[in-house]
């Protein structure tokens, strides 16, 4: 059993996680941005997925970047973009068509990346561009990462063998 000192010494220990008390306006603004992003994910994302449009992940990531940067300009508390991502990802997971975990993971990682970059380096034009570029690079890698998660690392060996056989057939 862990014993906690009864004096105030335990209060002087550094906090691992600092949680800010959120104002009512911050909660409302977070809910509004989460609703907008969630509705975009559910409606536009489902349409793009059903129509098999190429680069649908990049289109959805572009929408996410616009919402994340706009949200950061309004929401000035730490963790706002992570909270926004959690709410949006939950909307997408349970209210979207079917049960697809990959958009859930993508939304969480995009919001985490935006939170880290914009909190660490400040909110300005350059960091907004860097945030957008980082999220788009992640979007390009997301499919490969998720295939390794679900299919194992051997999927890369399969891809390598396919490329080798193709290059041998065309004489490269």
C-alpha positions as CSV (number, residue, x, y, z in Angstrom):
1,X,0.0,0.0,0.0
2,X,1.2,3.5,-0.9
3,X,1.3,5.9,2.0
4,X,0.7,9.6,1.3
5,X,2.2,12.1,3.7
6,X,-0.4,14.0,5.7
7,X,1.5,17.2,5.5
8,X,1.7,19.6,2.6
9,X,4.9,18.0,1.2
10,X,3.1,16.1,-1.5
11,X,1.6,19.3,-2.8
12,X,5.1,20.7,-3.4
13,X,6.0,17.8,-5.7
14,X,6.2,18.7,-9.4
15,X,3.0,17.9,-11.2
16,X,3.3,15.5,-14.1
17,X,0.2,16.7,-15.7
18,X,-1.0,20.3,-15.4
19,X,-4.7,20.5,-16.0
20,X,-6.1,24.0,-16.6
21,X,-9.7,24.8,-15.5
22,X,-11.6,25.5,-18.7
23,X,-13.9,28.4,-18.9
24,X,-17.4,27.9,-20.3
25,X,-16.6,29.8,-23.5
26,X,-13.6,27.5,-24.1
27,X,-15.8,24.5,-23.7
28,X,-18.4,25.9,-26.0
29,X,-15.8,26.9,-28.6
30,X,-14.2,23.5,-28.4
31,X,-17.5,21.8,-28.8
32,X,-18.4,23.9,-31.9
33,X,-15.0,23.2,-33.6
34,X,-15.4,19.5,-32.8
35,X,-18.9,19.4,-34.2
36,X,-17.8,21.1,-37.4
37,X,-14.8,18.8,-37.8
38,X,-16.9,15.7,-36.9
39,X,-19.6,16.6,-39.4
40,X,-17.0,17.2,-42.1
41,X,-15.4,13.8,-41.3
42,X,-18.7,12.0,-41.3
43,X,-20.3,13.6,-44.3
44,X,-17.4,14.5,-46.7
45,X,-15.3,11.6,-45.5
46,X,-18.0,9.1,-46.1
47,X,-18.8,10.5,-49.5
48,X,-15.1,10.4,-50.5
49,X,-14.7,6.9,-49.2
50,X,-17.8,5.7,-51.0
51,X,-16.9,7.3,-54.3
52,X,-13.3,6.0,-54.2
53,X,-11.8,9.4,-55.1
54,X,-8.0,9.2,-55.1
55,X,-6.2,11.0,-52.3
56,X,-9.3,11.2,-50.1
57,X,-7.1,11.1,-47.0
58,X,-5.2,14.2,-48.2
59,X,-8.5,16.0,-48.8
60,X,-9.7,15.2,-45.3
61,X,-6.3,16.2,-43.9
62,X,-6.5,19.5,-45.6
63,X,-9.9,20.1,-44.0
64,X,-8.5,19.0,-40.7
65,X,-5.6,21.5,-41.0
66,X,-8.0,24.4,-41.7
67,X,-10.1,23.5,-38.7
68,X,-7.1,22.9,-36.4
69,X,-5.4,26.2,-37.3
70,X,-8.7,28.1,-37.0
71,X,-9.4,26.4,-33.7
72,X,-5.9,27.4,-32.3
73,X,-6.6,31.0,-33.2
74,X,-9.7,30.9,-31.0
75,X,-8.8,28.3,-28.3
76,X,-5.7,29.5,-26.4
77,X,-5.5,26.8,-23.7
78,X,-3.0,23.9,-23.7
79,X,-4.5,20.7,-24.8
80,X,-7.3,22.3,-26.8
81,X,-6.4,20.6,-30.1
82,X,-5.9,17.2,-28.4
83,X,-9.4,17.6,-26.8
84,X,-10.8,18.7,-30.1
85,X,-9.2,15.6,-31.8
86,X,-10.5,13.2,-29.2
87,X,-14.1,14.5,-29.5
88,X,-13.9,14.5,-33.3
89,X,-12.4,11.1,-33.5
90,X,-15.1,9.7,-31.2
91,X,-17.8,11.3,-33.4
92,X,-16.2,9.7,-36.5
93,X,-15.8,6.3,-34.8
94,X,-19.3,5.9,-33.5
95,X,-21.4,8.1,-35.8
96,X,-19.8,7.3,-39.1
97,X,-20.8,4.6,-41.5
98,X,-19.3,1.3,-40.3
99,X,-16.6,0.9,-37.7
100,X,-13.4,2.0,-39.2
101,X,-10.5,2.6,-36.8
102,X,-8.0,4.2,-39.2
103,X,-9.7,7.6,-39.5
104,X,-9.9,7.6,-35.7
105,X,-6.2,7.1,-35.4
106,X,-5.5,9.7,-38.1
107,X,-7.6,12.3,-36.4
108,X,-5.9,11.7,-33.0
109,X,-2.4,11.9,-34.5
110,X,-3.2,15.0,-36.6
111,X,-4.5,16.8,-33.6
112,X,-1.5,15.7,-31.5
113,X,0.9,16.9,-34.1
114,X,-0.8,20.2,-34.4
115,X,-0.9,20.6,-30.6
116,X,2.8,19.8,-30.2
117,X,4.0,22.1,-33.0
118,X,1.8,25.1,-32.2
119,X,2.4,24.9,-28.5
120,X,6.1,24.4,-28.8
121,X,6.9,27.0,-31.4
122,X,4.0,29.4,-30.9
123,X,1.1,30.4,-33.1
124,X,2.2,32.3,-36.2
125,X,2.1,31.9,-40.0
126,X,5.4,29.9,-40.2
127,X,4.3,27.4,-37.6
128,X,0.9,27.0,-39.2
129,X,2.6,26.2,-42.5
130,X,4.9,23.7,-40.7
131,X,1.9,22.2,-39.0
132,X,0.1,21.8,-42.3
133,X,3.1,20.3,-44.0
134,X,3.8,17.8,-41.1
135,X,0.2,16.7,-41.2
136,X,0.2,16.2,-44.9
137,X,3.5,14.2,-44.7
138,X,1.9,12.0,-42.1
139,X,-1.2,11.6,-44.3
140,X,1.1,10.1,-47.0
141,X,2.6,7.7,-44.6
142,X,-0.6,6.9,-42.7
143,X,-1.6,4.0,-45.0
144,X,1.8,2.3,-44.7
145,X,1.9,2.7,-41.0
146,X,-1.6,1.3,-40.5
147,X,-0.9,-1.6,-42.8
148,X,2.1,-2.5,-40.6
149,X,-0.1,-2.2,-37.5
150,X,-2.8,-4.5,-38.8
151,X,-0.9,-6.8,-41.1
152,X,2.5,-6.9,-39.5
153,X,5.9,-5.9,-40.7
154,X,6.0,-8.7,-43.2
155,X,3.8,-6.6,-45.5
156,X,6.9,-4.6,-46.4
157,X,8.6,-7.7,-47.5
158,X,5.7,-8.5,-49.8
159,X,5.9,-5.0,-51.3
160,X,9.6,-5.4,-51.8
161,X,9.1,-8.7,-53.6
162,X,6.4,-7.2,-55.8
163,X,8.7,-4.3,-56.8
164,X,11.6,-6.7,-57.5
165,X,9.5,-9.0,-59.7
166,X,8.0,-6.0,-61.5
167,X,11.5,-4.4,-62.2
168,X,12.8,-7.8,-63.3
169,X,9.9,-8.2,-65.8
170,X,10.5,-4.8,-67.4
171,X,14.3,-5.3,-67.4
172,X,15.4,-2.7,-64.9
